[in-house]
């Protein structure tokens, strides 16, 4: 499974030590984690960020030092139907954390506090919650023509393919309930 890990790359050395522990915990659980933009000189190009988030099964964000970029990435993931685990240090001032998007079903974002010693457990707790959500994910084989149509239709509406399909199903459910 693919995981997109994000945090504020300009954070302190102490925070980056926590970031590495989070990364190590995810890798120990068997996940393939993209984190190059945090530890290397891999720039955060907005289109690349979107592609990597869409390709991920879930996102892990360290939000103890929130930034606009983190908020954008979390919001984009939730809008795209990608669950998010938002980890924060227990010494972080929780009142400074931005109001987090919850997604339409309230099951898209999971906040997990941690201490440096509890990082593996906090990551495991978040992953367990995300696994429950991922079990509801539906994978469908489609023809190239349907794929092209989904690209066109979702692009025209300015939403992800997942959001477009979900809205079609929700509209159909409303019509069926009305009859």
C-alpha positions as CSV (number, residue, x, y, z in Angstrom):
1,X,0.0,0.0,0.0
2,X,1.1,3.5,-0.8
3,X,1.3,6.2,1.8
4,X,1.9,9.9,1.3
5,X,3.6,11.5,4.3
6,X,3.7,15.2,4.8
7,X,4.8,17.7,7.4
8,X,6.4,21.1,7.5
9,X,9.9,20.7,5.9
10,X,11.1,23.8,7.7
11,X,10.4,22.3,11.1
12,X,13.1,22.0,13.8
13,X,15.6,19.2,14.0
14,X,13.7,17.8,17.0
15,X,10.5,17.7,14.9
16,X,12.3,16.1,12.0
17,X,13.5,13.3,14.4
18,X,9.8,12.7,15.1
19,X,9.1,12.7,11.4
20,X,11.8,10.0,10.9
21,X,10.2,7.9,13.7
22,X,6.8,8.2,12.0
23,X,8.3,7.2,8.7
24,X,10.1,4.2,10.3
25,X,6.9,3.1,12.0
26,X,5.0,3.2,8.7
27,X,7.7,1.2,7.0
28,X,7.8,-1.4,9.8
29,X,4.1,-1.9,9.2
30,X,4.9,-2.7,5.6
31,X,3.9,0.5,3.8
32,X,5.6,2.1,0.9
33,X,5.9,5.7,2.0
34,X,6.6,8.8,-0.2
35,X,8.3,11.5,1.9
36,X,11.0,12.9,-0.4
37,X,9.7,16.5,-0.1
38,X,10.3,16.4,3.6
39,X,13.8,15.1,3.9
40,X,15.3,15.8,0.4
41,X,15.4,18.6,-2.0
42,X,12.3,17.3,-3.8
43,X,10.2,20.5,-4.3
44,X,6.5,20.5,-3.5
45,X,5.1,21.1,-7.0
46,X,1.3,21.4,-6.6
47,X,0.6,19.1,-9.5
48,X,3.0,16.4,-8.3
49,X,1.5,16.7,-4.8
50,X,-1.9,16.1,-6.2
51,X,-0.8,13.1,-8.2
52,X,1.0,11.6,-5.2
53,X,-2.0,12.1,-2.9
54,X,-4.4,10.6,-5.5
55,X,-2.0,7.6,-5.9
56,X,-1.8,7.0,-2.1
57,X,-4.1,4.7,-0.2
58,X,-3.9,7.2,2.7
59,X,-2.1,10.3,3.9
60,X,-0.2,10.7,7.1
61,X,0.3,14.4,8.1
62,X,2.3,15.6,11.0
63,X,0.4,18.8,12.0
64,X,2.1,20.0,15.2
65,X,3.4,23.0,13.2
66,X,0.5,23.7,10.8
67,X,1.1,25.5,7.6
68,X,-1.1,26.6,4.7
69,X,0.5,23.9,2.6
70,X,-0.4,21.2,5.1
71,X,-3.9,22.5,5.2
72,X,-4.1,22.4,1.4
73,X,-2.7,18.8,1.2
74,X,-5.1,17.6,3.9
75,X,-8.1,19.3,2.3
76,X,-7.2,18.0,-1.2
77,X,-6.8,14.4,0.2
78,X,-10.2,14.6,2.0
79,X,-11.9,16.0,-1.1
80,X,-10.3,13.3,-3.2
81,X,-11.6,10.6,-0.9
82,X,-8.2,9.7,0.5
83,X,-8.2,9.2,4.3
84,X,-5.8,11.2,6.4
85,X,-4.1,10.5,9.7
86,X,-3.2,13.8,11.3
87,X,-0.5,13.2,14.0
88,X,0.4,15.9,16.5
89,X,2.8,16.1,19.4
90,X,1.1,16.1,22.7
91,X,3.0,19.2,23.6
92,X,1.6,21.1,20.6
93,X,-0.8,23.8,21.4
94,X,-4.0,22.1,20.0
95,X,-5.7,25.5,19.8
96,X,-3.3,26.5,17.0
97,X,-4.3,23.5,14.9
98,X,-6.6,24.6,12.1
99,X,-10.1,23.4,11.9
100,X,-9.7,20.1,10.1
101,X,-12.0,19.1,7.2
102,X,-14.0,16.0,8.1
103,X,-15.2,15.0,4.7
104,X,-18.9,14.3,4.0
105,X,-19.1,11.2,6.0
106,X,-17.0,12.3,9.0
107,X,-14.7,9.3,8.5
108,X,-12.0,10.9,6.4
109,X,-9.7,12.4,9.0
110,X,-8.3,10.9,12.1
111,X,-6.4,13.0,14.7
112,X,-3.8,11.1,16.8
113,X,-1.7,12.7,19.6
114,X,1.7,11.3,20.3
115,X,4.8,11.6,22.4
116,X,8.3,10.7,21.0
117,X,8.0,7.3,22.8
118,X,4.4,6.6,21.6
119,X,4.9,7.3,17.9
120,X,4.7,3.6,16.9
121,X,1.5,3.1,18.8
122,X,0.0,6.4,17.6
123,X,0.8,5.4,14.0
124,X,-0.7,1.9,14.5
125,X,-3.8,3.4,16.0
126,X,-4.3,5.8,13.1
127,X,-3.6,3.0,10.6
128,X,-6.2,0.7,12.3
129,X,-8.8,3.5,11.9
130,X,-7.9,4.1,8.3
131,X,-8.1,0.3,7.5
132,X,-11.8,0.4,8.6
133,X,-12.4,3.1,6.0
134,X,-10.4,1.5,3.3
135,X,-12.5,-1.6,3.6
136,X,-15.3,0.5,2.1
137,X,-13.3,1.4,-0.9
138,X,-14.5,-0.1,-4.2
139,X,-12.2,-1.0,-7.1
140,X,-13.9,-1.3,-10.5
141,X,-12.4,-2.3,-13.8
142,X,-13.4,0.1,-16.6
143,X,-12.9,0.4,-20.3
144,X,-10.6,3.1,-21.7
145,X,-13.7,4.9,-23.1
146,X,-15.2,5.1,-19.6
147,X,-11.8,6.3,-18.2
148,X,-11.7,9.1,-20.8
149,X,-15.2,10.1,-20.0
150,X,-14.5,10.2,-16.2
151,X,-11.4,12.4,-16.9
152,X,-13.5,14.7,-19.0
153,X,-16.5,14.9,-16.8
154,X,-14.6,15.2,-13.5
155,X,-12.4,17.9,-15.1
156,X,-15.4,19.8,-16.4
157,X,-16.8,19.8,-12.8
158,X,-13.4,20.5,-11.2
159,X,-13.6,17.5,-8.9
160,X,-11.7,14.2,-8.7
161,X,-12.9,11.1,-10.5
162,X,-13.9,9.6,-7.1
163,X,-15.9,12.6,-6.1
164,X,-17.6,12.6,-9.5
165,X,-18.6,8.9,-9.3
166,X,-19.7,9.3,-5.6
167,X,-22.0,12.2,-6.6
168,X,-23.5,10.1,-9.4
169,X,-24.3,7.3,-7.0
170,X,-25.6,9.7,-4.4
171,X,-27.9,11.4,-7.0
172,X,-29.2,8.0,-8.0
173,X,-29.8,7.0,-4.4
174,X,-31.9,10.2,-3.9
175,X,-33.9,9.5,-7.0
176,X,-34.5,5.9,-5.9
177,X,-35.6,7.0,-2.4
178,X,-38.0,9.5,-4.0
179,X,-39.8,6.8,-5.9
